[in-house]
Amino acid sequence: MGGRRSHFDVIGLGICPLDILGILPHYPELDEKTEFLQTSIQGGGPVPTAMVSLARLGAKVSFVGKVGYDPNGRLVKESLEKEGVDTSHLLVDPKGKTPVAYIWVDGRSGKKAIALDRTESSALQPEELDRGHLTSCRFLHLDGRETEACLRAAKWAKEEGIRVVLDLGSPRPKLEPLLDLTDYLITSMGFAQAYTGEIDPIEAVRALFQPHYRAVVITLGEGGSVGYSPPVTIHQPPFEVKVVDTTGAGDVFHGAFIYSLLQGWNLAQALEFSTGAAALKCTKLGGREGIPKREEVERLIGKDG
């Protein structure tokens, strides 16, 4: 790493849509009409939400992405800045639209369906990245969606000795080169099962592991989480909360897990803290509103002194 200076604890790179959410009493059938019980408009996206989680926990963070030159883009930028997330490298496309995620939440279970509108939105390109900025951190967090940009950022990070954390909720193009540059892999069980063929989380997390990884984690939703860092395999049970909406729970988990790494905590501590943070998020509508501070997580997991 030489004399490289880390200006930020974490820099995140990924898509940054605006979330438009609503809770329904039940999912309507085709041609059925119903009314929302509650609605909200919030900044969204896996990596931006993880950066907000880190900021609320006390980390110094920056986000790199692209929005359109429109009111939604301004809302996305303002929502990050309000939380203390650096947006100096959030690019604005003068001809493009900001992505929008439309999210319908089942009021009975808190589970959701998401439709992402990226029409007329341009992807972040490798040549638009600033190496000096992206290598001014201790950890780089990626979602793998804008693959070429993620690959270039990850290569720079590895050259500078920066740890790369990859969030994979579903398969991505050119996945193997990105996995080769990853230090911490955090996935959904859906991805893990599709990628490994294993239906048991413990077997799946071990099957995902590669020798260059420091740890692999699978988020299990209402089942908690599992992690593997040889020789240790851990299943962290879920924490009981009143679930309103699961949107963003995995993203908050990722942010809390990286925060745990910044603290130097072991895998068991990291899984407990991250699972608790994700649970608290589920008590409110949207990915951002329920993001907890450290003391709130510690109260939930019973470590408040």
Stockholm file with secondary structure:
# STOCKHOLM 1.0

chainA/1-305         MGGRRSHFDVIGLGICPLDILGILPHYPELDEKTEFLQTSIQGGGPVPTAMVSLARLGAKVSFVGKVGYDPNGRLVKESLEKEGVDTSHLLVDPKGKTPVAYIWVDGRSGKKAIALDRTESSALQPEELDRGHLTSCRFLHLDGRETEACLRAAKWAKEEGIRVVLDLGSPRPKLEPLLDLTDYLITSMGFAQAYTGEIDPIEAVRALFQPHYRAVVITLGEGGSVGYSPPVTIHQPPFEVKVVDTTGAGDVFHGAFIYSLLQGWNLAQALEFSTGAAALKCTKLGGREGIPKREEVERLIGKDG
#=GR chainA/1-305 SS CTTCCCCEEEEEESCCCEEEEEEESSCCCTTCCCCCSEEEEEECCHHHHHHHHHHHHTCCEEEEEEEESSHHHHHHHHHHHHTTCBCTTEEEETTCCCCEEEEEEETTTCCEEEEEECTTCCCCCGGGCCHHHHTSEEEEEECSSSHHHHHHHHHHHHHTTCEEEEEESSCCTTHHHHHHTCSEEEEEHHHHHHHHCCCSHHHHHHHHCCTTCSEEEEECGGGCEEEEETTEEEEECCCCCCCSCCTTHHHHHHHHHHHHHHHTCCHHHHHHHHHHHHHHHTTSSSTTTTCCCHHHHHHHHTCCC
#=GC SS_cons         CTTCCCCEEEEEESCCCEEEEEEESSCCCTTCCCCCSEEEEEECCHHHHHHHHHHHHTCCEEEEEEEESSHHHHHHHHHHHHTTCBCTTEEEETTCCCCEEEEEEETTTCCEEEEEECTTCCCCCGGGCCHHHHTSEEEEEECSSSHHHHHHHHHHHHHTTCEEEEEESSCCTTHHHHHHTCSEEEEEHHHHHHHHCCCSHHHHHHHHCCTTCSEEEEECGGGCEEEEETTEEEEECCCCCCCSCCTTHHHHHHHHHHHHHHHTCCHHHHHHHHHHHHHHHTTSSSTTTTCCCHHHHHHHHTCCC
//
